[in-house]
Amino acid sequence: MSTNKKNMNVPEKGKLIAKDHRQDYKSVDPNFGPSGEPWSEQVPDIAKSDNHDKYPGGYIIEPPTEDSLKIYDERSANYPIQQKVLDEKYAQLPPEGQGAYHAKSLVEMEDYYTHQRNEFLGYQCAEKFKISKNISPFLNMSLNNIGDPFVNGYFTVNAKQAERGVLDFFASIWHAQWPSLPKPEREASVDDATYLKSPEYKKYKESYWGYVLSMGSTEGNLYAVLSARDYLSGFSLVSDDSEDVSLCLPDIMGEKSTNKYTPVAFYSEAAHYSLAKAVHAMQVKTFAQIANEKIIEQELKKQTEVAYKETENWDCPLGGEWPESVPVDEYGCVKIDELVKLVKFFAEKGYAPFICFNYGTTFKGAYDDIPEACKKLNPIFEANNLVNREVQYFDMDGNPKTDHRRGYWIHVDGALGASLMPFVEMAVENKQLERNDLAPCFDFRNEEVMSLVTSGHKWPDAPAPTGVYMTKNKYLITPVATPDYLGSADTTFAGSRSGLSAMILWNLIAKEGIPGMVDRAKKTMELCSYTYDKFNELQKKLGEFDIWLKRAPHGGTSFIFRKPINDIMFKYSLPIEVEKTKEETRTRKQTYVHLFIFWDRDKEMIDSLINDLGSKDAFDKDSDVYIEIPVSRKKRIQKTKRPVKLLKRSAHKGFR
Ligand SMILES: Cc1ncc(COP(=O)(O)O)c(C=O)c1O
C-alpha cells in the first residue's frame, strides 16, 4: 500500500476528501478494489501533490464522487447474477495497481468467463475455441495495418500480408475476381477510349477491393453506407480517368434540385440496428423519412398557401402509413414484393436507391432471397435509367468529364451467413450434407451485389471483434486523403487498424483450410437438426402450452422460443426480443428469446437446456401479456395524431 508520505488531507473513511474547485461536487473515499482498503490509501505518491491550491485535496488525479461498486451494481440491477458471481471489486483498478491481488482477480475473472462460455448458446458467435499457441508472439507487439491493405506503407510492423491472404481467401469463397489488381498505368500516347476499353483496365475494374475490419459488421455496414452515399452522390471514382479528388458534382452541375444524386436507404424490419446507426451517421435518409418529410411539407404548404396545388403523390404504395423499414415475413425474410413497390416508387421520382439485404438476420437468422429480389428490381432499375447513368464532373483543370455508373447500390449484410454458408454449400454440393433447401446465393455471383460484409468473431471465431468488408475496384470512391505520413491512401474507415485480427483470421484459415471449415459447417447443421427434434419433443411434452418455436427456412441456425425465467436466461446467455401485436382494445406483448447453434456447441448443452425448459415453472409468466389501452389514453391518442395522419384523413374528406 501507498505510504501517504505527502501532506495529504486524508479524510475519515467514507467521508468527504475535498470540495473540487472545478465543479460543485464532493469526493468520497469508498473501500476500493480487491484489497477493500479505502481508495485514498491506494494512491501512489506520484499522483499526489503538496500544492493544494492547484490540486484541492492534494491529488493530481480525480477522486471518486460515489462508491462505484454500489453504483455499478445498481446500474446492472436487471442483470444481478453476473454481479453476484463475479464481484465488481476484482475489476476495480486502484491507482497504484492491484499489486498482490492482481493474480487472484485474474483467477476470479477466468473462472466466471470459462463457466459462462461453457454454457453459451444465446448469441451468434463461437465461444469455445482454442487460439493456437503459435499466435502468442504476435501479442507482444503492436501490429498496425493502418492505411490501404494492398500497399505496405511506412509502418513496417504491419500484418498486411496476412490481411491480403485472408481477403483473397474470402474473395475466392465469395466468387469475387481476385487478386485485387492495381489500376493499370496509362501510356501518354493512348487516348481515353482505348485505355478505358483495354482488357487490363476492365480486369482491374472487376477485381475486388476490401479490408479486414477492426470492429465487426457494424463497421462494414457503416462503410457500405458511406461508400454508397458518395458513389450515388456523384463523387469521383478511383477508376475514373481523373487522378483528382472529387468535387461535389451535383452542386456544380446544378442538378441538386433533381433527386438524381440523392441516395435513399431501404433496409428491412429485421435488419441489425447498425443499419439505422449507419444511415444516421452518414446522413442518408430512409425512404420513410423522406416520404414523411414530404407529406409534412405538403401539409404545411396546404395550410399556408392559398393557391397550393398538390403535384406529387406521397401516398405509401403499400397502403396506409409509411412503414419505418421494409416489411418482413414471419421468419424475418424481406417481403420482396413490398420492397419492389417501395423502390419503384422512389426510382420513379428519380432517387438513387441504397438497398441492404440480410443474410442471416440478427434475431431469427433469416436469409433474404437476393437473386429473386434482384430479378424483380432489375426492370425498375432499367426503366428508370439506374443501370448505367451518366455522371458529369470537371477535372481540376476545369475540363468537363463524364463517367457511367449505376444509380443504385446493393449491399449484403452477411454478418453471420456470409462466412458460414459458403461451407454449407460445399458440403451439400459434395453430398456430405443432405439439404434440399440450400439458402439462396448471396455473393458476387449476383451481378447486382456491390458490397458485402461478414463478422469474423461470429464465424469461424475470433477472440475480438473483426470481419471482412468487400467490394469491387469499380465502385471505389477517390479517397479523401493520401497522407504522406502513411505511405498509402486512407481507403478504410478506421485510422489505426488491428493487424492482430488479420493475423488471427489468417492463422485459423492457415490451420483449417476449407476442409476444416466445411467440417465445422457440417457439425453445425447436424446439431441444428438435433436441436430442432429436441425442441419438438419438448413441445409435445408440454402439450397445450405453446413455446412458440420457430426456425428460419434454408437451415437457419437460430431457434426462437418463449422467454424462460431469468436463471435460465443467464445460464445460457439468452437475449430477448419483444413482439407487439395490436388488437381492438389491447396490445399483445410476446417476449421471445433465441439461441444460435454453432460448431462449438454440443448435444450435452442442448440436452441440458431442454431439461431445464422441461422443469416446472421454467417459462416466464410475463412472457405473454395483454396490455389494455386505457380509455383516457385512447382519447389522447386520437387528439394527438401526427400531421401525417391528419393529412390522410383530411385528404380523404376532401378538406383543405
Ligand atoms: C445481421 C447483423 N448485422 C450486423 C451485426 C453487427 O455485427 P457486429 O456486432 O459484429 O458489429 C450483427 C450482429 O449481431 C448482425 O446480426
The ligand as an SDF file (V2000), in Angstrom:
LIG
                    3D

 16 16  0  0  0  0  0  0  0  0999 V2000
  -27.1740   -9.1650  -39.2430 C   0  0  0  0  0  0  0  0  0  0  0  0
  -26.1690   -8.4420  -38.4020 C   0  0  0  0  0  0  0  0  0  0  0  0
  -25.5580   -7.3750  -38.9110 N   0  0  0  0  0  0  0  0  0  0  0  0
  -24.6430   -6.6870  -38.2170 C   0  0  0  0  0  0  0  0  0  0  0  0
  -24.2970   -7.0750  -36.9510 C   0  0  0  0  0  0  0  0  0  0  0  0
  -23.2780   -6.2850  -36.2100 C   0  0  0  0  0  0  0  0  0  0  0  0
  -22.1490   -7.0360  -36.0810 O   0  0  0  0  0  0  0  0  0  0  0  0
  -21.0200   -6.6670  -35.0340 P   0  0  0  0  0  0  0  0  0  0  0  0
  -21.6340   -6.8000  -33.7000 O   0  0  0  0  0  0  0  0  0  0  0  0
  -20.0040   -7.6790  -35.3770 O   0  0  0  0  0  0  0  0  0  0  0  0
  -20.5900   -5.2780  -35.3340 O   0  0  0  0  0  0  0  0  0  0  0  0
  -24.9050   -8.1930  -36.3720 C   0  0  0  0  0  0  0  0  0  0  0  0
  -24.5750   -8.6250  -35.0060 C   0  0  0  0  0  0  0  0  0  0  0  0
  -25.1800   -9.4550  -34.4250 O   0  0  0  0  0  0  0  0  0  0  0  0
  -25.8760   -8.8890  -37.1200 C   0  0  0  0  0  0  0  0  0  0  0  0
  -26.5060   -9.9510  -36.6160 O   0  0  0  0  0  0  0  0  0  0  0  0
  1  2  1  0
  2  3  1  0
  2 15  2  0
  3  4  2  0
  4  5  1  0
  5  6  1  0
  5 12  2  0
  6  7  1  0
  7  8  1  0
  8  9  2  0
  8 10  1  0
  8 11  1  0
 12 13  1  0
 12 15  1  0
 13 14  2  0
 15 16  1  0
M  END
$$$$
